[in-house]
Amino acid sequence: MKEEDLFSVNLRVPVTALASCCDSSGRPMTLVGQGCFLTAIRGCRRPEDRIQVFQAPAIHMIRPARDFTSLLVVGGKSVSRLDLSTEQLAIVAKETVLSDWIWDCAESGDSLLFLTAHNRVVVTDLDLTAVKTFAAEEKCILYSGLLRNTREI
């Protein structure tokens, strides 16, 4: 790599989330969350696409979904779903604000699962409309958590 190949995306906003995947044509792509913006960098080139995902929350998680054709983007209590099947990043399901901070998310068939900070799992459809909520008997605050999909809901 040459010195001229190195460049800055943005010095004023820290990277708050980072993910690597492939775009619709199979090219490697790096996704960079900086505040409420998501930037796509394909290959070793300069940023090609930047989109504002949320009104205020900083992006803290980027997860591929739907067989890597879409992304779940999470920040605080907010979640959005983006399409990866086109050349440009496109929002499929706009920002939806859940009732609590989101620690983890997973996909189960045509449902999306969100683990929240107060020990609940919110189940939504692909448009991020809440369908049901599961609450544990233990009323505690989670400081971390991980969802593992072991069966379809």
DSSP file (Angstrom, degrees, kcal/mol; ACC not computed):
  #  RESIDUE AA STRUCTURE BP1 BP2  ACC     N-H-->O    O-->H-N    N-H-->O    O-->H-N    TCO  KAPPA ALPHA  PHI   PSI    X-CA   Y-CA   Z-CA
    1    1 A M              0   0    0      0, 0.0     2,-0.2     0, 0.0     5,-0.0   0.000 360.0 360.0 360.0 135.7    0.0    0.0    0.0
    2    2 A K    >   -     0   0    0      1,-0.1     3,-1.4     0, 0.0     4,-0.5  -0.580 360.0-112.7 -94.6 159.6    1.3    3.4   -0.9
    3    3 A E  G >  S+     0   0    0      1,-0.3     3,-1.4    -2,-0.2    -1,-0.1   0.860 116.9  58.2 -60.6 -35.9    0.9    6.5    1.2
    4    4 A E  G 3  S+     0   0    0      1,-0.3    -1,-0.3     3,-0.0     0, 0.0   0.658  95.7  65.4 -70.6 -13.5   -1.4    8.1   -1.3
    5    5 A D  G <  S+     0   0    0     -3,-1.4     2,-0.4     2,-0.0    -1,-0.3   0.656  87.0  85.3 -79.0 -16.2   -3.8    5.1   -0.9
    6    6 A L    <   +     0   0    0     -3,-1.4     2,-0.3    -4,-0.5     0, 0.0  -0.705  57.3 158.6 -87.6 135.8   -4.4    6.1    2.7
    7    7 A F        -     0   0    0     -2,-0.4     2,-0.4     0, 0.0    -2,-0.0  -0.969  38.4-111.2-151.0 163.9   -7.2    8.7    3.2
    8    8 A S        -     0   0    0     -2,-0.3     3,-0.1     1,-0.2    -2,-0.0  -0.839  12.2-165.0-101.6 134.6   -9.5    9.9    5.9
    9    9 A V  S    S-     0   0    0     -2,-0.4     2,-0.2     1,-0.3    -1,-0.2   0.914  79.7 -25.5 -79.4 -47.3  -13.2    9.3    5.8
   10   10 A N        -     0   0    0      3,-0.1    -1,-0.3     1,-0.1     3,-0.1  -0.792  50.3-165.8-168.5 121.5  -14.1   11.9    8.4
   11   11 A L  S    S+     0   0    0     -2,-0.2    -1,-0.1     1,-0.2    -2,-0.0   0.685  85.2  59.1 -86.1 -18.2  -11.9   13.1   11.3
   12   12 A R  S    S+     0   0    0      1,-0.1    -1,-0.2     2,-0.1    -2,-0.0   0.689 100.4  53.9 -89.1 -18.1  -14.6   14.8   13.3
   13   13 A V  S    S-     0   0    0     -3,-0.1    -1,-0.1    21,-0.0    -3,-0.1  -0.967  81.4-131.6-121.0 123.8  -16.9   11.8   14.0
   14   14 A P        -     0   0    0      0, 0.0    21,-0.5     0, 0.0     2,-0.5  -0.312  30.1-100.6 -70.0 154.9  -15.5    8.6   15.5
   15   15 A V  E     +A   34   0A   0     19,-0.2    19,-0.2     1,-0.2     3,-0.1  -0.653  40.5 177.4 -72.7 122.9  -16.3    5.2   14.0
   16   16 A T  E     +     0   0A   0     17,-3.0     2,-0.3    -2,-0.5    18,-0.2   0.570  65.1  13.7-106.4 -13.9  -19.1    3.8   16.2
   17   17 A A  E     -A   33   0A   0     16,-1.4    16,-2.9    44,-0.1     2,-0.3  -0.976  60.7-170.0-159.0 151.5  -19.7    0.5   14.3
   18   18 A L  E     +A   32   0A   0     -2,-0.3     2,-0.3    14,-0.2    44,-0.2  -0.995   9.2 168.5-147.5 137.3  -17.9   -1.5   11.6
   19   19 A A  E     -A   31   0A   0     12,-2.1    12,-3.3    -2,-0.3     2,-0.4  -0.990  19.3-148.2-148.4 154.1  -18.9   -4.5    9.5
   20   20 A S  E     +A   30   0A   0     -2,-0.3     2,-0.2    10,-0.2    10,-0.2  -0.985  34.9 130.4-124.8 134.4  -17.6   -6.3    6.5
   21   21 A C  E     -A   29   0A   0      8,-2.8     8,-3.3    -2,-0.4     2,-0.3  -0.833  50.6 -88.7-157.3-166.2  -19.8   -8.1    3.9
   22   22 A C  E     -A   28   0A   0      6,-0.3     5,-0.0    -2,-0.2    20,-0.0  -0.918  32.1-129.9-119.1 147.6  -20.3   -8.4    0.1
   23   23 A D    >   -     0   0    0      4,-2.5     3,-1.9    -2,-0.3    62,-0.1  -0.145  46.1 -79.0 -82.7-172.5  -22.5   -6.2   -2.1
   24   24 A S  T 3  S+     0   0    0     60,-0.7    61,-0.1    62,-0.4    63,-0.1   0.742 132.0  50.3 -63.8 -24.3  -25.0   -7.6   -4.6
   25   25 A S  T 3  S-     0   0    0      2,-0.1    -1,-0.3    61,-0.1    60,-0.0   0.373 121.0-105.1 -95.3   5.1  -22.3   -8.3   -7.2
   26   26 A G  S <  S+     0   0    0     -3,-1.9    -2,-0.1     1,-0.3     3,-0.1   0.484  72.6 142.3  88.3   3.1  -20.1  -10.2   -4.7
   27   27 A R        -     0   0    0      1,-0.1    -4,-2.5    -5,-0.0    -1,-0.3  -0.560  59.5-103.1 -76.4 140.7  -17.5   -7.4   -4.2
   28   28 A P  E     -A   22   0A   0      0, 0.0    15,-1.6     0, 0.0     2,-0.4  -0.334  43.3-171.9 -61.4 144.1  -16.2   -7.0   -0.7
   29   29 A M  E     -AB  21  42A   0     -8,-3.3    -8,-2.8    13,-0.2     2,-0.5  -1.000  17.1-151.1-142.2 137.1  -17.6   -4.0    1.1
   30   30 A T  E     -AB  20  41A   0     11,-3.2    11,-2.7    -2,-0.4     2,-0.5  -0.931  12.5-154.6-107.3 131.9  -16.8   -2.4    4.4
   31   31 A L  E     -AB  19  40A   0    -12,-3.3   -12,-2.1    -2,-0.5     2,-0.5  -0.928   8.9-166.0-109.3 127.8  -19.6   -0.6    6.2
   32   32 A V  E     -AB  18  39A   0      7,-2.8     7,-2.6    -2,-0.5     2,-0.6  -0.956   7.8-155.9-120.1 119.0  -18.7    2.2    8.6
   33   33 A G  E     +AB  17  38A   0    -16,-2.9   -17,-3.0    -2,-0.5   -16,-1.4  -0.840  16.7 173.8 -92.0 124.4  -21.1    3.7   11.1
   34   34 A Q  E >   -AB  15  37A   0      3,-2.6     3,-1.9    -2,-0.6     2,-0.2  -0.917  64.5 -51.7-131.8 104.7  -20.2    7.2   12.1
   35   35 A G  T 3  S-     0   0    0    -21,-0.5    24,-3.4    -2,-0.4   -19,-0.1  -0.506 121.4 -21.9  62.7-130.3  -22.7    8.8   14.4
   36   36 A C  T 3  S+     0   0    0     22,-0.3    17,-2.4    -2,-0.2    18,-1.4   0.300 121.8  92.9 -93.6   9.3  -26.1    8.4   12.6
   37   37 A F  E <   -BC  34  52A   0     -3,-1.9    -3,-2.6    15,-0.2     2,-0.5  -0.798  58.9-154.4-106.4 146.1  -24.6    7.9    9.2
   38   38 A L  E     -BC  33  51A   0     13,-2.8    13,-2.5    -2,-0.3     2,-0.4  -0.982  11.5-166.0-118.6 128.7  -23.6    4.7    7.4
   39   39 A T  E     -BC  32  50A   0     -7,-2.6    -7,-2.8    -2,-0.5     2,-0.5  -0.935   8.0-149.5-116.9 136.2  -20.9    4.7    4.8
   40   40 A A  E     -BC  31  49A   0      9,-3.0     8,-2.3    -2,-0.4     9,-1.3  -0.902  10.4-172.9-105.3 131.1  -20.1    2.0    2.3
   41   41 A I  E     -B   30   0A   0    -11,-2.7   -11,-3.2    -2,-0.5     2,-0.5  -0.982   9.4-158.1-122.7 116.8  -16.6    1.4    1.0
   42   42 A R  E >   -B   29   0A   0     -2,-0.5     3,-1.3     4,-0.4   -13,-0.2  -0.840  59.1 -33.1-100.3 126.9  -16.2   -1.1   -1.8
   43   43 A G  T 3  S-     0   0    0    -15,-1.6   -13,-0.1    -2,-0.5    -2,-0.0  -0.404 114.7 -38.4  66.0-141.1  -12.8   -2.7   -2.2
   44   44 A C  T 3  S+     0   0    0     -2,-0.1    -1,-0.2   -15,-0.0     2,-0.1  -0.054 107.9 112.3-107.4  29.7   -9.9   -0.4   -1.4
   45   45 A R  S <  S-     0   0    0     -3,-1.3     3,-0.1     1,-0.2   -40,-0.0  -0.364  75.7 -79.3 -98.1 177.6  -11.4    2.7   -2.9
   46   46 A R        -     0   0    0      1,-0.2    -4,-0.4    -2,-0.1    -1,-0.2  -0.288  69.5 -69.5 -68.8 160.5  -12.7    5.9   -1.4
   47   47 A P        -     0   0    0      0, 0.0    -6,-0.2     0, 0.0    -1,-0.2  -0.270  50.0-176.4 -53.9 133.7  -16.2    5.9    0.2
   48   48 A E        +     0   0    0     -8,-2.3     2,-0.4     1,-0.3    -7,-0.2   0.722  61.4  27.5-104.9 -28.4  -18.9    5.5   -2.4
   49   49 A D  E     +C   40   0A   0     -9,-1.3    -9,-3.0    39,-0.1     2,-0.4  -0.998  55.3 179.3-144.8 134.0  -22.1    5.8   -0.6
   50   50 A R  E     +C   39   0A   0     -2,-0.4     2,-0.4   -11,-0.2   -11,-0.2  -0.998   7.7 177.2-138.5 133.1  -23.3    7.5    2.6
   51   51 A I  E     -C   38   0A   0    -13,-2.5   -13,-2.8    -2,-0.4     2,-0.7  -0.995  31.7-124.8-138.8 141.2  -26.7    7.5    4.0
   52   52 A Q  E     +C   37   0A   0     -2,-0.4   -15,-0.2   -15,-0.2     3,-0.1  -0.779  30.4 176.0 -84.8 117.9  -28.3    9.0    7.2
   53   53 A V        +     0   0    0    -17,-2.4    42,-0.4    -2,-0.7     2,-0.3   0.855  60.8  28.2 -91.1 -41.0  -29.9    6.0    8.9
   54   54 A F        -     0   0    0    -18,-1.4    -1,-0.1     3,-0.2   -18,-0.1  -0.808  67.4-130.3-122.6 161.1  -31.2    7.7   12.2
   55   55 A Q  S    S-     0   0    0     -2,-0.3   -19,-0.1    -3,-0.1    -1,-0.1   0.904  96.1 -19.3 -73.4 -43.3  -32.3   11.1   13.3
   56   56 A A  S    S+     0   0    0     19,-0.1   -20,-0.1   -21,-0.1    -2,-0.1   0.663 102.9  97.5-135.0 -45.0  -30.0   11.3   16.4
   57   57 A P        -     0   0    0      0, 0.0     2,-0.3     0, 0.0    -3,-0.2  -0.170  69.1-118.8 -62.4 147.1  -28.7    8.0   17.8
   58   58 A A        -     0   0    0    -22,-0.1   -22,-0.3     1,-0.1     2,-0.3  -0.634  31.9-108.9 -79.7 139.6  -25.2    6.8   16.9
   59   59 A I        +     0   0    0    -24,-3.4    16,-0.3    -2,-0.3   -24,-0.2  -0.520  43.4 166.7 -67.0 128.8  -25.0    3.5   15.1
   60   60 A H        +     0   0    0     14,-3.1     2,-0.3     1,-0.3    15,-0.2   0.437  60.7  35.4-124.0  -3.1  -23.6    0.8   17.4
   61   61 A M  E     -D   74   0B   0     13,-1.8    13,-2.8   -44,-0.1     2,-0.4  -0.968  51.1-174.2-153.2 136.2  -24.3   -2.4   15.5
   62   62 A I  E     +D   73   0B   0     -2,-0.3    11,-0.2   -44,-0.2   -44,-0.1  -0.990  16.1 177.8-128.4 120.5  -24.5   -3.5   11.8
   63   63 A R  E     -D   72   0B   0      9,-2.9     9,-3.4    -2,-0.4     2,-0.1  -0.985  27.2-128.1-128.8 128.2  -25.7   -7.0   11.1
   64   64 A P  E     +D   71   0B   0      0, 0.0     2,-0.3     0, 0.0     7,-0.3  -0.452  37.3 174.8 -65.6 145.8  -26.3   -8.7    7.8
   65   65 A A  E  >> +D   70   0B   0      5,-3.2     5,-1.9     1,-0.2     4,-1.0  -0.905  45.3  38.6-144.6 171.3  -29.7  -10.3    7.4
   66   66 A R  T >45S-     0   0    0     -2,-0.3     3,-1.3     1,-0.2    -1,-0.2   0.923 134.1 -45.8  50.4  57.0  -31.9  -12.0    4.8
   67   67 A D  T 345S-     0   0    0      1,-0.3    -1,-0.2     2,-0.1    -2,-0.0   0.860 108.1 -59.3  55.7  39.0  -29.1  -14.1    3.3
   68   68 A F  T 345S+     0   0    0      2,-0.2    -1,-0.3    -3,-0.2    -2,-0.2   0.696 116.1 110.6  65.4  22.8  -26.9  -11.1    3.2
   69   69 A T  T <<5S+     0   0    0     -3,-1.3    15,-3.4    -4,-1.0    16,-0.7   0.534  81.4  26.8 -99.2  -9.1  -29.3   -9.1    1.0
   70   70 A S  E   <S-DE  65  83B   0     -5,-1.9    -5,-3.2    13,-0.3     2,-0.4  -0.935  70.7-135.7-144.3 169.9  -30.1   -6.6    3.7
   71   71 A L  E     -DE  64  82B   0     11,-2.5    11,-2.2    -2,-0.3     2,-0.5  -0.953   6.3-143.9-127.0 144.0  -28.7   -5.1    6.9
   72   72 A L  E     -DE  63  81B   0     -9,-3.4    -9,-2.9    -2,-0.4     2,-0.5  -0.951  20.9-166.6-101.5 127.0  -30.0   -4.4   10.3
   73   73 A V  E     -DE  62  80B   0      7,-2.9     7,-2.1    -2,-0.5     2,-0.4  -0.970   6.4-171.5-118.2 127.0  -28.6   -1.2   11.7
   74   74 A V  E     +DE  61  79B   0    -13,-2.8   -14,-3.1    -2,-0.5   -13,-1.8  -0.924  15.3 167.1-123.8 142.1  -29.0   -0.5   15.4
   75   75 A G  E >   - E   0  78B   0      3,-2.4     3,-2.5    -2,-0.4     2,-0.4  -0.822  66.3 -50.3-152.9 112.3  -28.3    2.5   17.6
   76   76 A G  T 3  S-     0   0    0      1,-0.3    26,-2.5    -2,-0.3    24,-0.1  -0.469 125.0 -17.9  63.0-118.0  -29.6    2.9   21.1
   77   77 A K  T 3  S+     0   0    0     -2,-0.4    21,-3.0    24,-0.2    -1,-0.3   0.437 120.9  97.2 -95.5  -2.7  -33.3    2.1   21.0
   78   78 A S  E <   +EF  75  97B   0     -3,-2.5    -3,-2.4    19,-0.2     2,-0.3  -0.617  46.0 178.0 -95.9 147.3  -33.5    2.6   17.2
   79   79 A V  E     +EF  74  96B   0     17,-2.0    17,-2.8    -2,-0.2     2,-0.3  -0.992   1.6 177.6-143.0 147.4  -33.3    0.1   14.4
   80   80 A S  E     -E   73   0B   0     -7,-2.1    -7,-2.9    -2,-0.3     2,-0.5  -0.976  20.6-137.1-144.4 154.4  -33.5    0.3   10.6
   81   81 A R  E     -EF  72  93B   0     12,-2.1    11,-2.7    -2,-0.3    12,-2.1  -0.972  20.4-166.3-119.0 130.0  -33.3   -2.2    7.8
   82   82 A L  E     -EF  71  91B   0    -11,-2.2   -11,-2.5    -2,-0.5     2,-0.4  -0.836  19.5-121.1-115.6 151.5  -31.3   -1.4    4.6
   83   83 A D  E     +EF  70  90B   0      7,-3.4     7,-1.0    -2,-0.3   -13,-0.3  -0.759  21.8 179.9 -92.0 132.6  -31.2   -3.1    1.2
   84   84 A L        +     0   0    0    -15,-3.4   -60,-0.7    -2,-0.4   -14,-0.2   0.360  64.4  88.6-107.3   1.5  -27.9   -4.5   -0.1
   85   85 A S  S    S+     0   0    0    -16,-0.7     2,-0.2   -62,-0.1    -1,-0.1   0.485  83.1  61.1 -84.2  -1.0  -29.2   -5.8   -3.4
   86   86 A T  S    S-     0   0    0      2,-0.3   -62,-0.4    -3,-0.2   -61,-0.1  -0.714  91.9-109.4-116.8 171.2  -28.6   -2.6   -5.2
   87   87 A E  S    S+     0   0    0     -2,-0.2     2,-0.3   -64,-0.1    -1,-0.1   0.837 103.3  54.5 -68.3 -33.0  -25.6   -0.5   -6.0
   88   88 A Q  S    S-     0   0    0      1,-0.0    -2,-0.3   -39,-0.0     2,-0.2  -0.794  96.0-106.1-103.8 145.1  -26.7    2.3   -3.6
   89   89 A L        -     0   0    0     -2,-0.3     2,-0.4   -51,-0.1    -5,-0.1  -0.498  44.3-174.3 -64.1 133.3  -27.6    1.8    0.1
   90   90 A A  E     -F   83   0B   0     -7,-1.0    -7,-3.4    -2,-0.2     2,-0.5  -0.998  25.6-124.1-136.6 136.9  -31.3    2.1    0.4
   91   91 A I  E     +F   82   0B   0     -2,-0.4    -9,-0.3    -9,-0.2     3,-0.2  -0.689  27.3 174.6 -81.4 123.7  -33.5    2.1    3.5
   92   92 A V  E    S+     0   0B   0    -11,-2.7     2,-0.5    -2,-0.5   -10,-0.2   0.835  78.5  24.1 -93.8 -44.6  -36.2   -0.6    3.3
   93   93 A A  E    S-F   81   0B   0    -12,-2.1   -12,-2.1     3,-0.0    -1,-0.3  -0.968  90.1-136.0-125.0 113.0  -37.7   -0.2    6.8
   94   94 A K  E     -     0   0B   0     -2,-0.5   -15,-0.1   -14,-0.2   -40,-0.1  -0.021  47.4 -51.7 -66.9 172.1  -37.1    3.3    8.2
   95   95 A E  E     -     0   0B   0    -42,-0.4     2,-0.4   -15,-0.1   -15,-0.2  -0.145  56.3-172.1 -49.9 123.4  -36.0    4.1   11.8
   96   96 A T  E     -F   79   0B   0    -17,-2.8   -17,-2.0    -3,-0.2     2,-0.6  -0.982  12.8-146.2-119.0 131.9  -38.2    2.3   14.3
   97   97 A V  E     -F   78   0B   0     -2,-0.4   -19,-0.2   -19,-0.2     2,-0.1  -0.879  12.3-157.8-103.9 118.0  -37.7    3.2   18.0
   98   98 A L        -     0   0    0    -21,-3.0   -21,-0.1    -2,-0.6     4,-0.1  -0.313  31.7-105.3 -83.1 174.3  -38.2    0.3   20.5
   99   99 A S  S    S+     0   0    0     -2,-0.1     2,-0.3     2,-0.1    -1,-0.1   0.553  97.1  25.5 -80.2  -6.9  -39.1    0.9   24.1
  100  100 A D  S    S-     0   0    0    -23,-0.2    -2,-0.2   -24,-0.1     2,-0.0  -0.952  96.7 -73.1-151.2 164.6  -35.6    0.0   25.4
  101  101 A W        -     0   0    0     -2,-0.3    16,-1.9     1,-0.1     2,-0.5  -0.341  48.0-127.5 -61.8 141.9  -31.9   -0.1   24.4
  102  102 A I  E     +G  116   0C   0    -26,-2.5    14,-0.2    14,-0.2   -26,-0.2  -0.837  29.5 174.1 -98.9 123.6  -31.1   -2.9   22.0
  103  103 A W  E     -     0   0C   0     12,-3.2     2,-0.3    -2,-0.5    42,-0.2   0.787  67.3  -3.4 -94.7 -34.4  -28.2   -5.2   23.0
  104  104 A D  E     -G  115   0C   0     11,-1.2    11,-2.3    40,-0.1     2,-0.3  -0.978  56.9-158.5-154.9 162.0  -28.5   -7.8   20.2
  105  105 A C  E     +G  114   0C   0     -2,-0.3     2,-0.3     9,-0.2     9,-0.2  -0.987  10.5 174.6-145.1 154.7  -30.6   -8.8   17.2
  106  106 A A  E     -G  113   0C   0      7,-2.0     7,-3.2    -2,-0.3     2,-0.4  -0.962  25.9-120.1-152.8 165.0  -31.2  -12.0   15.1
  107  107 A E  E     +G  112   0C   0     -2,-0.3     2,-0.3     5,-0.2     5,-0.2  -0.898  21.4 179.3-112.8 141.1  -33.3  -13.2   12.3
  108  108 A S  E >   -G  111   0C   0      3,-2.9     3,-1.7    -2,-0.4     2,-0.3  -0.819  62.2 -61.4-142.5  99.2  -35.7  -16.1   12.5
  109  109 A G  T 3  S-     0   0    0     -2,-0.3   -43,-0.1     1,-0.3    -1,-0.1  -0.469 119.9 -15.5  62.6-124.2  -37.7  -16.9    9.4
  110  110 A D  T 3  S+     0   0    0     -2,-0.3    16,-0.5    -3,-0.1     2,-0.3   0.091 125.4  86.3 -97.5  21.9  -39.7  -13.8    8.5
  111  111 A S  E <   -G  108   0C   0     -3,-1.7    -3,-2.9    14,-0.2     2,-0.4  -0.881  63.5-147.1-120.7 153.4  -39.3  -12.4   12.0
  112  112 A L  E     -GH 107 124C   0     12,-2.4    12,-2.7    -2,-0.3     2,-0.4  -0.960  14.1-151.4-117.1 139.2  -36.6  -10.2   13.6
  113  113 A L  E     -GH 106 123C   0     -7,-3.2    -7,-2.0    -2,-0.4     2,-0.4  -0.912   8.6-169.3-115.0 136.8  -35.6  -10.6   17.2
  114  114 A F  E     -GH 105 122C   0      8,-2.1     8,-2.8    -2,-0.4     2,-0.5  -0.979  11.1-151.3-129.5 120.0  -34.3   -7.8   19.4
  115  115 A L  E     -GH 104 121C   0    -11,-2.3   -12,-3.2    -2,-0.4   -11,-1.2  -0.777  22.7-157.0 -87.4 126.9  -32.8   -8.4   22.9
  116  116 A T  E >   -G  102   0C   0      4,-2.9     3,-1.2    -2,-0.5     4,-0.4  -0.599  28.6-105.2-107.7 168.5  -33.3   -5.3   25.1
  117  117 A A  T 3  S+     0   0    0    -16,-1.9    25,-3.6     1,-0.3   -15,-0.1   0.688 114.1  59.3 -65.2 -21.0  -31.5   -4.0   28.1
  118  118 A H  T 3  S-     0   0    0     23,-0.2    -1,-0.3   -17,-0.2    22,-0.1  -0.121 123.2 -94.3-105.4  37.5  -34.4   -5.0   30.5
  119  119 A N  S <  S+     0   0    0     -3,-1.2    17,-1.6     1,-0.2     2,-0.3   0.855  84.0 126.5  63.6  42.2  -34.3   -8.7   29.7
  120  120 A R  E     - I   0 135C   0     -4,-0.4    -4,-2.9    15,-0.2     2,-0.5  -0.932  50.0-145.4-126.7 152.4  -37.0   -8.7   27.0
  121  121 A V  E     -HI 115 134C   0     13,-2.7    13,-2.9    -2,-0.3     2,-0.5  -0.981  14.4-157.9-117.2 120.3  -37.0  -10.0   23.4
  122  122 A V  E     -HI 114 133C   0     -8,-2.8    -8,-2.1    -2,-0.5     2,-0.5  -0.857   5.6-154.3 -98.2 127.3  -39.1   -8.0   21.0
  123  123 A V  E     +HI 113 132C   0      9,-3.2     8,-3.6    -2,-0.5     9,-1.4  -0.890  18.9 175.0-103.4 128.2  -40.3   -9.8   17.9
  124  124 A T  E     -HI 112 130C   0    -12,-2.7   -12,-2.4    -2,-0.5     6,-0.2  -0.828  29.6-116.2-124.2 165.4  -41.0   -7.8   14.8
  125  125 A D    >   -     0   0    0      4,-1.8     3,-1.9    -2,-0.3   -14,-0.2  -0.291  51.2 -85.6 -84.1-176.0  -41.9   -8.5   11.2
  126  126 A L  T 3  S+     0   0    0    -16,-0.5   -15,-0.1     1,-0.3    -1,-0.0   0.690 130.7  59.4 -69.1 -16.9  -39.5   -7.5    8.4
  127  127 A D  T 3  S-     0   0    0      2,-0.1    -1,-0.3   -47,-0.0     3,-0.1   0.333 119.2-112.0 -89.5   6.9  -41.0   -4.0    8.3
  128  128 A L    <   +     0   0    0     -3,-1.9     2,-0.5     1,-0.3    -2,-0.1   0.721  67.2 148.1  69.2  25.8  -39.9   -3.6   12.0
  129  129 A T        -     0   0    0      1,-0.0    -4,-1.8   -33,-0.0    -1,-0.3  -0.819  54.5-113.5 -88.4 125.3  -43.5   -3.6   13.3
  130  130 A A  E     +I  124   0C   0     -2,-0.5    -6,-0.3    -6,-0.2     3,-0.1  -0.357  38.1 173.6 -62.5 132.2  -43.6   -5.2   16.8
  131  131 A V  E     -     0   0C   0     -8,-3.6     2,-0.3     1,-0.4    -7,-0.2   0.775  62.1 -19.5-106.1 -44.8  -45.6   -8.5   16.8
  132  132 A K  E     -I  123   0C   0     -9,-1.4    -9,-3.2     2,-0.0    -1,-0.4  -0.979  53.3-136.5-158.8 166.4  -44.9   -9.8   20.3
  133  133 A T  E     -I  122   0C   0     -2,-0.3     2,-0.5   -11,-0.2   -11,-0.2  -0.995   8.2-155.0-132.0 136.4  -42.7   -9.4   23.3
  134  134 A F  E     -I  121   0C   0    -13,-2.9   -13,-2.7    -2,-0.4     2,-0.4  -0.943  14.0-169.7-109.1 130.5  -41.2  -12.1   25.5
  135  135 A A  E     -I  120   0C   0     -2,-0.5   -15,-0.2   -15,-0.2     2,-0.1  -0.964  17.3-130.2-121.9 138.0  -40.2  -11.2   29.0
  136  136 A A        -     0   0    0    -17,-1.6     4,-0.1    -2,-0.4     0, 0.0  -0.457  21.2-121.9 -77.9 156.2  -38.3  -13.3   31.5
  137  137 A E  S    S+     0   0    0     -2,-0.1     2,-0.5     2,-0.1    -1,-0.1   0.864  95.6  83.9 -64.9 -34.8  -39.6  -13.8   35.0
  138  138 A E  S    S-     0   0    0      1,-0.1     2,-1.2   -19,-0.1    -2,-0.2  -0.586  74.4-149.5 -72.6 119.5  -36.4  -12.3   36.3
  139  139 A K        +     0   0    0     -2,-0.5     2,-0.3    -4,-0.1   -20,-0.1  -0.731  46.2 132.5 -90.9  89.8  -36.7   -8.5   36.3
  140  140 A C        -     0   0    0     -2,-1.2     2,-0.5   -22,-0.1    -4,-0.1  -0.904  57.9-111.9-137.0 163.9  -33.1   -7.5   35.8
  141  141 A I        -     0   0    0     -2,-0.3     2,-0.4   -23,-0.1   -23,-0.2  -0.849  29.7-140.5 -96.5 130.5  -31.0   -5.1   33.7
  142  142 A L        -     0   0    0    -25,-3.6     3,-0.1    -2,-0.5   -23,-0.0  -0.761  15.4-171.3 -90.7 135.0  -28.8   -6.8   31.1
  143  143 A Y  S    S-     0   0    0     -2,-0.4     2,-0.3     1,-0.3    -1,-0.1   0.570  79.2  -3.3 -97.4 -13.4  -25.3   -5.3   30.6
  144  144 A S        +     0   0    0    -27,-0.1    -1,-0.3     2,-0.0     2,-0.3  -0.953  69.1 171.2-163.6 164.5  -24.7   -7.6   27.7
  145  145 A G        -     0   0    0     -2,-0.3     2,-0.4   -42,-0.2   -30,-0.1  -0.957  17.1-148.5-174.3 159.5  -26.5  -10.4   25.9
  146  146 A L        -     0   0    0     -2,-0.3     2,-0.4   -42,-0.1   -42,-0.1  -0.991   9.8-147.3-142.7 128.9  -26.4  -12.5   22.8
  147  147 A L        -     0   0    0     -2,-0.4     2,-0.5   -42,-0.2   -42,-0.1  -0.808  12.9-168.1 -94.4 136.2  -29.3  -14.1   20.8
  148  148 A R        -     0   0    0     -2,-0.4     2,-0.9   -42,-0.1   -42,-0.1  -0.993  18.0-137.0-124.5 126.1  -28.7  -17.5   19.1
  149  149 A N        +     0   0    0     -2,-0.5     3,-0.1     1,-0.2    -2,-0.0  -0.721  38.1 154.9 -85.1 108.5  -31.2  -18.7   16.6
  150  150 A T        +     0   0    0     -2,-0.9     2,-0.3     1,-0.3    -1,-0.2   0.553  67.0   6.4-108.9 -13.1  -31.7  -22.4   17.4
  151  151 A R  S    S-     0   0    0      0, 0.0    -1,-0.3     0, 0.0     2,-0.2  -0.982  81.2 -91.7-159.7 164.4  -35.2  -22.8   15.9
  152  152 A E              0   0    0     -2,-0.3   -43,-0.1     1,-0.1   -44,-0.0  -0.553 360.0 360.0 -79.1 146.5  -37.8  -20.9   13.9
  153  153 A I              0   0    0     -2,-0.2    -1,-0.1   -45,-0.2   -44,-0.1   0.411 360.0 360.0 -92.5 360.0  -40.5  -18.9   15.8
